Every structure is written in structure tokens, then in C-alpha cells.
């Protein structure tokens, strides 16, 4: 009788990948970098990639590696977060030399960041997926002294 029953398929883990147009982690061990996209028609640089270009409606882009260091424009310590995120955590806006402002999680302790300080790109867990596994993406941390 038991042979007649179909074996229930086990649920596969939820594996979430962030869009590959955002972050490059080189396999050769070089530091990761964010990918900016420069419109070939008007030269506007954006992150993330916006298509068509919001300035000229161009649809051809050149990938430009963005600077790994920037200046913390503003930040917030978050004590009540969404499901899957351990609290407290920190988010902020980082101004890059390419005149792009990036929104990202910050890697560090709450009440330890200050506006106008230098931060640098890193990678790490930003939240847990529905299976309790960490989702790894880009973050920014204080520049090591």
C-alpha cells in the first residue's frame, strides 16, 4: 500500500541572488566593486542601471567599476526591522566620487557612525531568506585606520 503513495518532494531552499548588474566579486580574489552604467549616448552614469537612460532615452551602456570608497552622507540606526533582519542594523546613503549616491546597509555597531566620515565597500549578510540562510550582498563599513 505504501508503495502506491507518491513520495512528497522536499522543499528546495530559497536561494536569492541579487541582480548581477549591481555587484561584482572577482574570482581572482580582487576586491568587490559596484557596477555603474554610463549611457553611450549622453554619458550619464547611474547606479543601478536604468534602461532606457532617464536623460536621453539611450539604450546602450558601458559598465564602469565604481569607487570602493565614499563619504557617508546620512544614516539611521534601525531598531524595529522587517522579518528576516536581525535588529538593530544600520542603513545609510554614501556619496561616491563619481557623483552617485548609494543606499546600503552599513557594517558596524549602532551609534558608531558619523556623517561625513569615509566608508568603503564590503560584502556580508544583509538578511536571512525564508529558509533561514544568509543573503550576501554589498554593504559599506568604516575605513580601516
N, C-alpha and C positions, 0 to 999 in steps of 0.2 A: 503494500500500500504506500509506504513512504517513497518508493521509487517513482510513483506516479506524480508526486508533487515536484514542481519546479523549484530548484534552489533559488532563493531570493538573492539577487545581485547586491553585493555590498556597495554602499555609497562610496563614490570616489571622493577624495579630498578636494575641497575648493581651492584651486591654485589660482591666485590672482597675480597677473603680471601687469606692471604699469607700462603704458604705451612706450614702445622702443624709441619713439621720436623725442622723448624727454631726456633720457639719461643714458650715457654710455659708460660701461665699466669694462675697460680694455682687458682682454685675456692675458696680455703680456705683463700684467702687474702694474702698469702705469696708473696714476690716479684717475678716478672717475671724473667725468665732466658733464655739464648740462649742454644740450644741443639748442643753439639758437638757429633761426632760419631767416636768411636775408633774401628779400624779393629781388629777383634778377631784373625786374623791370624798373623799379623805383629805388631800390637799395634799402628799404625799411627793414630793420631787424626786429624780430619778435620771438618771444618765448611764452607759451608753447607756439608751435606752428599754427598760423591762421591761414586758412585757404578758403576763398581767394584772399589775397592781400587786402586788408581793410583800407589801405591808402589808394591803391591804383587798380585793384581787381586782378592783378597779375596772378598767375598760377604756377610759375616756375620759381624754385627756391634753391639756394645754396646753403648747406649746413655749415654753421660756424661754431666751433667749440667756444663756449662762454668761459669767462674768467672763473677761477675756482674761489677767489676771494672777493668779498664785497663789504659794504658798510650796513650795519643794522639800522634800518630806518625807524621801525616801530616793532613792538612785540606785545604779547599778552600771555600771562600765566593762566592756564585753564584748569579749573578745579572740578568742574562738572562737565564731562565729555560724553561723546556718543558711545553706544555699545561697541565693545571690541577695543576700546582705547583705555589704557591704564592712565589714571589721573594721579597727580597733576602732570600736565605736559605744557610745552611752550610752543607758540607759533609766532611768526614774525614776517615782516617784509624786509628784503635785503636788496639794496641798490648795488648793481654791478657796474663796473667801469664802462660797459657798453651802453649805458643809459637804459637799462632794463631793470624793472623792479620785480623780484621773485617772491612769491608767497611760499613759505616752507615751515616745516616743524624745525625747532631748534633742539640740539642735543646738549643737554646740560641740566643743572639744577634750577628750580624755580627761584625767583628773586636774585638771580645771579647775573642777568644780562642788563646792559645799559644801551640806550640809543647812541648811535654814532660810534660804536666800537666795531673793530674789524672781526669778521667771521669768515669761515672757509667751508667749502663743500665737503660733506662726508656722506656715508651711507649707513643705514641702520634700520631697525624695525620701527615702523610708524603706527602700526596697529596689528591686531590679530584678525585672521579671517574667520569664517564661520566654523571652521574645524579646529580653531584654537592654535593655528600655526602662524608665525610672524610673517607679515608682509614687509619686505625690504624695499626701501626707496631712498630718494635723496633727502638730506637734512643739512643744516648748517650748524657749526659749532664755533666756539671762541677760537681765535688763532692762538696756537701754542707759542708761548714766550721763548 
